[in-house]
Amino acid sequence: MRSSLRDSSPRHYLMCPPTHFGVTYSINPWMDPAKPVDLPLAMNQWKDLRNRYRALGHTVELLEPRSDLPDMVFAANGATVVDGRVLLARFAHRERAGEAAAHLDWFRTNGWATIHEPSHINEGEGDFAVTASWVLAGRGFRSSPLSHGEAQEFFGRPVIGLDLVDPRYYHLDTALCVLDDAADEIMYYPDAFSPGSRAALRRIFPGALIAREADAAAFGLNAVSDGRHVLLPPAAVGLYGPLRERGYEPIGVDLGELLKGGGSVKCCTQELRR
């Protein structure tokens, strides 16, 4: 294991302010419409995340929120971008379906030319995680297995399907985080995956950081890494020491209000990989 700090690299992110955020329906086990959302606090927490990215030298683009789409703050779900190629999302639930068009408009307006509107359901970086060698692809609760072949054809990268079996971890980005996309290093929670997928992850990533149940339940794997700094929920205390031992610098970011919608740091952050 490494002890010296790693190098970070500048990143380009797309985020959407939680101007209209609220839990008005339930499409995952974390959402409870009976629990009120403190919208000013949610906005301040989101701004803190955005400001931290900028302070670390990253570029943050903003997507205009729509009043009829309260989950738009979870911008990671709208598309997956690899090598300048944009694979749009096609949402599983009608409550979020309109977000795909909002993302399409943004990419077209901002000069992204290679955009694919999918035939099969996928929920963007919720279920696609990009490493140097592979695209890891979650399935079981939201994204269709058919979307994996579609992504492989569009990106020209090998796609590895992983079966999610615990409804609390309904998206891949709630159960797995890419720590170093240049070195194929990840952290993940094994019990979120089927036995076969766990075996595949052990074989492909033998040195992965393994998260404990308490840290996964605190959304500690819904994190964002720039190769050195790892932004994650402060409650995932069991991950901080192991991350430091590997040369990463963990940074706690409290998004407690947004957790009421079933998302944290990664859900709010789509990476624009040119």
C-alpha positions as CSV (number, residue, x, y, z in Angstrom):
1,M,0.0,0.0,0.0
2,R,1.1,3.6,-0.7
3,S,1.6,6.1,2.0
4,S,2.7,9.2,0.0
5,L,-0.1,11.3,-1.5
6,R,-1.1,10.6,-5.0
7,D,-1.4,13.2,-7.8
8,S,-4.7,14.7,-8.8
9,S,-5.8,15.7,-12.3
10,P,-8.1,18.5,-13.4
11,R,-11.7,17.4,-13.9
12,H,-14.7,18.8,-15.8
13,Y,-18.0,18.3,-14.0
14,L,-21.7,19.0,-14.8
15,M,-23.9,19.8,-11.8
16,C,-27.5,21.0,-11.3
17,P,-28.6,23.2,-8.4
18,P,-31.3,21.7,-6.1
19,T,-33.6,24.7,-6.7
20,H,-36.7,22.6,-7.0
21,F,-35.5,19.5,-5.0
22,G,-38.0,17.7,-2.9
23,V,-39.0,14.2,-2.0
24,T,-42.5,14.1,-3.5
25,Y,-42.5,10.4,-4.6
26,S,-40.6,7.3,-3.7
27,I,-38.6,5.4,-6.4
28,N,-35.9,4.0,-4.1
29,P,-35.8,2.8,-0.5
30,W,-34.2,6.0,0.8
31,M,-37.0,8.3,-0.3
32,D,-39.8,9.0,2.1
33,P,-42.2,11.8,1.1
34,A,-43.3,12.1,4.8
35,K,-39.9,13.5,5.7
36,P,-39.7,17.2,4.9
37,V,-36.7,18.6,3.0
38,D,-35.0,21.8,4.3
39,L,-34.5,23.3,0.8
40,P,-32.2,26.2,1.9
41,L,-30.0,23.8,3.7
42,A,-29.9,21.5,0.7
43,M,-28.9,24.4,-1.5
44,N,-26.1,25.4,0.9
45,Q,-24.8,21.8,1.1
46,W,-24.8,21.6,-2.7
47,K,-23.0,24.9,-3.0
48,D,-20.3,23.6,-0.6
49,L,-19.7,20.6,-2.9
50,R,-19.5,22.8,-6.0
51,N,-17.2,25.3,-4.3
52,R,-14.9,22.5,-3.1
53,Y,-14.5,21.2,-6.6
54,R,-13.6,24.7,-7.8
55,A,-11.2,25.2,-5.0
56,L,-9.4,22.0,-6.0
57,G,-9.0,23.4,-9.5
58,H,-11.8,21.6,-11.3
59,T,-14.2,23.1,-13.8
60,V,-17.9,23.0,-12.9
61,E,-20.6,23.5,-15.6
62,L,-24.2,24.1,-14.5
63,L,-27.4,22.6,-15.8
64,E,-30.6,24.7,-15.5
65,P,-33.0,23.0,-13.1
66,R,-36.7,22.5,-14.1
67,S,-39.5,22.9,-11.6
68,D,-41.2,19.7,-12.7
69,L,-38.1,17.6,-12.2
70,P,-37.2,17.6,-8.5
71,D,-34.4,15.0,-8.9
72,M,-32.4,16.9,-11.5
73,V,-29.9,17.8,-8.8
74,F,-28.7,14.2,-9.3
75,A,-26.9,15.2,-12.5
76,A,-24.8,12.0,-12.7
77,N,-27.8,10.1,-13.9
78,G,-28.4,12.1,-17.0
79,A,-25.6,10.8,-19.2
80,T,-22.3,9.1,-19.4
81,V,-19.4,10.9,-21.2
82,V,-16.3,9.0,-22.4
83,D,-13.7,10.3,-24.9
84,G,-16.0,13.2,-25.8
85,R,-18.9,10.9,-26.7
86,V,-22.2,11.4,-24.8
87,L,-24.4,8.4,-24.1
88,L,-27.7,9.9,-22.8
89,A,-29.8,8.3,-20.1
90,R,-33.1,6.7,-20.6
91,F,-34.8,6.6,-17.2
92,A,-36.6,3.7,-15.8
93,H,-39.2,5.8,-13.9
94,R,-41.6,8.2,-15.6
95,E,-41.0,10.7,-12.7
96,R,-37.5,11.3,-14.0
97,A,-38.0,10.7,-17.8
98,G,-37.9,14.4,-18.6
99,E,-34.4,14.8,-17.3
100,A,-33.0,13.1,-20.4
101,A,-34.3,15.8,-22.7
102,A,-32.9,18.5,-20.4
103,H,-29.4,16.9,-20.6
104,L,-29.7,16.5,-24.4
105,D,-30.5,20.2,-24.7
106,W,-27.5,21.1,-22.6
107,F,-25.1,19.0,-24.5
108,R,-26.3,20.3,-27.9
109,T,-26.2,23.9,-26.7
110,N,-22.7,23.5,-25.4
111,G,-21.2,22.1,-28.6
112,W,-21.1,18.4,-27.9
113,A,-21.4,16.8,-31.3
114,T,-21.3,13.0,-30.7
115,I,-24.5,12.2,-28.8
116,H,-26.3,8.9,-28.7
117,E,-30.0,8.8,-27.6
118,P,-30.3,5.2,-26.3
119,S,-32.7,2.5,-27.2
120,H,-32.4,0.7,-23.8
121,I,-32.8,1.9,-20.3
122,N,-29.7,3.2,-18.6
123,E,-29.4,5.8,-15.8
124,G,-26.1,7.4,-16.8
125,E,-23.2,7.4,-14.3
126,G,-25.6,6.0,-11.8
127,D,-24.9,2.6,-13.4
128,F,-21.8,3.2,-15.5
129,A,-18.4,3.6,-13.9
130,V,-15.4,4.4,-16.1
131,T,-11.9,3.0,-15.4
132,A,-8.8,3.1,-17.6
133,S,-9.5,-0.4,-18.9
134,W,-13.3,-0.9,-18.6
135,V,-16.7,0.5,-18.3
136,L,-18.3,-1.2,-15.2
137,A,-22.1,-1.4,-15.7
138,G,-24.7,-2.1,-13.0
139,R,-28.0,-3.9,-13.6
140,G,-30.8,-5.3,-11.5
141,F,-32.9,-2.4,-10.4
142,R,-32.7,0.4,-12.9
143,S,-30.5,-0.1,-16.0
144,S,-31.3,-2.8,-18.6
145,P,-28.7,-5.4,-19.3
146,L,-29.3,-4.6,-23.0
147,S,-27.8,-1.1,-22.3
148,H,-24.4,-2.7,-21.7
149,G,-24.0,-3.8,-25.3
150,E,-25.3,-0.5,-26.5
151,A,-22.6,1.3,-24.4
152,Q,-19.9,-1.0,-25.6
153,E,-20.7,-0.4,-29.3
154,F,-20.9,3.4,-28.7
155,F,-17.8,3.9,-26.6
156,G,-15.7,1.1,-28.1
157,R,-14.6,0.0,-24.7
158,P,-15.2,-3.3,-23.0
159,V,-18.2,-3.2,-20.7
160,I,-18.4,-5.5,-17.6
161,G,-21.9,-6.2,-16.3
162,L,-22.4,-6.4,-12.5
163,D,-25.6,-7.6,-10.9
164,L,-26.9,-5.5,-7.9
165,V,-29.0,-7.5,-5.5
166,D,-29.7,-5.2,-2.5
167,P,-32.4,-2.6,-3.2
168,R,-30.7,-0.1,-1.0
169,Y,-27.9,0.0,-3.5
170,Y,-30.1,0.5,-6.5
171,H,-27.4,2.1,-8.7
172,L,-23.8,1.0,-9.2
173,D,-22.6,4.4,-7.8
174,T,-24.1,3.6,-4.4
175,A,-22.0,0.4,-4.1
176,L,-18.8,1.1,-6.0
177,C,-16.5,4.1,-6.6
178,V,-13.6,4.5,-9.0
179,L,-10.7,5.9,-7.0
180,D,-8.0,6.1,-9.7
181,D,-9.2,5.9,-13.3
182,A,-5.7,5.7,-14.6
183,A,-4.7,2.7,-12.5
184,D,-8.0,0.8,-12.4
185,E,-8.4,1.2,-8.6
186,I,-11.8,1.0,-7.0
187,M,-13.6,0.6,-3.7
188,Y,-16.8,-1.3,-3.3
189,Y,-19.2,-3.0,-0.9
190,P,-19.3,-6.8,-1.8
191,D,-22.8,-7.6,-0.3
192,A,-24.5,-5.2,-2.8
193,F,-23.5,-7.6,-5.6
194,S,-24.5,-11.1,-6.7
195,P,-22.0,-14.0,-5.9
196,G,-20.9,-14.1,-9.5
197,S,-20.3,-10.4,-9.7
198,R,-18.4,-10.4,-6.4
199,A,-16.1,-13.1,-7.8
200,A,-15.6,-11.1,-11.0
201,L,-14.7,-8.0,-9.0
202,R,-12.2,-9.9,-6.8
203,R,-10.6,-11.3,-10.0
204,I,-10.4,-8.0,-11.8
205,F,-9.6,-5.7,-8.9
206,P,-7.7,-7.9,-6.4
207,G,-6.3,-4.9,-4.5
208,A,-9.6,-3.0,-4.2
209,L,-10.6,-1.2,-1.0
210,I,-13.4,-3.2,0.5
211,A,-16.1,-1.1,2.3
212,R,-18.0,-2.3,5.4
213,E,-21.7,-2.3,5.7
214,A,-21.9,0.8,7.9
215,D,-19.9,2.9,5.5
216,A,-21.8,1.7,2.5
217,A,-25.1,2.5,4.3
218,A,-23.7,6.0,4.9
219,F,-23.3,6.4,1.1
220,G,-19.6,6.4,1.5
221,L,-19.2,4.8,-1.9
222,N,-21.2,7.5,-3.6
223,A,-18.0,9.5,-3.7
224,V,-15.9,11.4,-6.3
225,S,-12.2,11.0,-6.7
226,D,-9.8,13.2,-8.8
227,G,-7.0,10.7,-8.3
228,R,-5.9,12.2,-5.0
229,H,-8.8,13.9,-3.3
230,V,-11.9,11.7,-2.5
231,L,-15.0,13.7,-1.6
232,L,-17.4,11.6,0.4
233,P,-20.0,11.8,3.2
234,P,-18.4,12.5,6.6
235,A,-20.4,9.7,8.2
236,A,-18.5,7.0,6.3
237,V,-15.8,7.2,8.9
238,G,-14.5,3.7,8.3
239,L,-13.2,4.6,4.8
240,Y,-11.0,7.6,5.9
241,G,-8.1,5.6,7.3
242,P,-7.9,3.1,4.5
243,L,-8.0,5.8,1.9
244,R,-5.2,7.7,3.6
245,E,-3.1,4.5,3.8
246,R,-3.4,4.3,0.0
247,G,-2.3,7.8,-0.5
248,Y,-5.6,9.5,-1.0
249,E,-6.9,12.6,0.8
250,P,-10.5,12.1,2.0
251,I,-12.6,15.2,2.2
252,G,-15.9,15.0,4.1
253,V,-18.9,16.8,2.4
254,D,-22.2,16.8,4.2
255,L,-25.1,16.4,1.8
256,G,-27.6,15.1,4.4
257,E,-30.6,16.8,2.9
258,L,-29.9,15.4,-0.5
259,L,-29.5,11.9,1.0
260,K,-33.3,12.1,1.6
261,G,-33.6,11.6,-2.2
262,G,-31.2,8.6,-2.2
263,G,-28.1,10.4,-3.5
264,S,-24.9,12.0,-2.3
265,V,-21.6,13.3,-3.8
266,K,-21.4,11.2,-6.9
267,C,-25.1,11.4,-7.7
268,C,-24.7,15.2,-7.9
269,T,-21.7,15.0,-10.1
270,Q,-21.5,14.0,-13.8
271,E,-18.0,13.9,-15.2
272,L,-17.4,15.3,-18.7
273,R,-14.6,13.3,-20.1
274,R,-13.3,14.9,-23.3
